[in-house]
Amino acid sequence: MFDFIQNLFRSKDGVPGSWQAVKLSPAQAQRHARWVEQQVYLNWLGPYFKAYHLRKGGAAGSRGFQVQLMQESGRQGAMLLFDQSIGPGNFRHFYEHLGERLLTMGYHRACADQCTRQHGSHRELTLKQLFKPDPTDCPKTGHCNQRFGLVTVDLVAINEQPVFIRVSSNAVLQEGFTPARSFDDLLKALLDAPPADDAIEARIQEYHDVF
């Protein structure tokens, strides 16, 4: 799957797409609020956090939830690969909820956009949220507290099927900002959570297919 993703994104014959703002409909927002209230997200926060550490430690297997690491110049990230047991509906809710969790960590959402591109017979849909730290000063230095830097959360789907959610961060290197905290710290704050109980696990099917 990861090789397929890499080859697809390397393709030169993709038709360029345009980015457009995206917002949940009232019905979607109401359904999502119910999903959050029922804490369905607990089915995946902890397991993806565990999968991240297994991958980073070189102990990831072929079973269970899968995470791929990414590191570019000044940017770190992790791709949370879609698992069929989650269902496309839950995965979209999970994507939205990761953004909501960032809002509780001293961030504001700078944009929420979507873009569709055609790669031969493959139709790629990307949803993207960009988060910037709230402009608050660090009492120790007086510099702007950048927390984990700029954070991006993406969801990529191919032919209407989710492929992965990508969480990435890059530090602001300009003067006047505190050093960014590590990507490990970001994922711990974002994903470290208690396991779901039986009642919460039973909610998976209710949101499995429809967002």
C-alpha positions, -999 to +999 in steps of 0.1 A: +000+000+000+028+024+009+046+018-024+013+025-042+009+058-024+045+068-032+041+059-069+008+077-072+022+109-058+052+107-080+030+105-111+036+133-136+003+129-155-020+141-128-045+168-137-040+198-114-068+206-090-078+238-073-082+242-035-115+252-022-128+259+014-148+230+029-173+231+057-195+205+073-232+207+064-255+212+094-265+175+092-229+164+091-219+187+120-248+173+141-238+137+134-202+144+141-210+161+174-229+129+184-199+108+174-176+129+196-201+129+225-201+091+224-163+091+224-161+068+194-126+082+187-112+062+217-113+031+194-083+046+174-064+072+194-044+048+215-040+021+189-025+046+164-003+060+191+010+025+199+015+018+161+035+050+158+059+039+185+062+004+171+071+018+137+096+043+151+112+015+172+114-008+142+091-034+157+060-027+135+044-059+121+020-066+093-011-069+115-030-042+133-030-005+126-002+007+104+017+040+105+044+053+081+069+079+091+079+109+070+107+134+074+116+162+051+137+193+055+123+210+085+092+189+086+082+157+104+051+137+101+033+104+103+007+088+081-021+069+099-030+043+072-067+035+068-078+001+081-110-015+067-122-022+103-126+015+109-148+023+079-148+054+058-174+072+079-155+068+111-122+077+094-136+110+083-150+117+118-115+108+132-099+133+108-122+161+119-117+152+156-079+154+153-083+190+143-107+196+172-081+182+196-055+207+182-079+235+190-077+226+227-039+227+226-035+264+220-040+264+182-065+280+158-075+266+124-061+288+097-078+270+068-098+239+060-097+231+022-102+203-002-087+195-036-095+169-062-070+157-088-072+130-115-043+106-119-052+084-149-080+062-136-074+073-100-093+102-085-075+117-055-093+138-030-073+156-003-088+174+027-064+197+045-065+216+078-037+240+087-033+250+123-012+279+137-004+285+174-023+312+191-002+343+195+007+340+232+040+349+248+062+325+268+066+340+303+102+328+305+115+344+274+089+369+262+090+352+228+059+339+210+051+304+221+050+283+190+042+251+208+047+223+182+052+247+153+028+248+123+006+217+122-011+202+092-037+174+092-046+159+058-069+131+047-063+115+013-089+093-004-085+075-038-117+068-058-138+077-027-119+053-004-098+067+024-060+059+022-045+077+051-046+107+075-013+125+077-002+147+107+028+168+101+046+198+118+073+222+109+089+247+132+089+285+127+126+294+126+122+332+127+135+352+157+111+360+184+096+324+186+103+298+213+118+265+200+092+241+188+085+210+209+092+176+193+069+157+170+068+129+195+054+154+221+028+165+195+016+129+188+015+121+225-007+152+232-029+143+202-032+105+204-023+093+239-057+083+254-073+054+274-087+024+255-123+022+244-147+001+265-171-024+251-199+001+248-178+025+228-164-003+206-200-013+198-206+022+183-181+016+154-207-001+131-232+028+136-208+052+118-188+027+097-200+037+063-217+071+064-203+104+075 
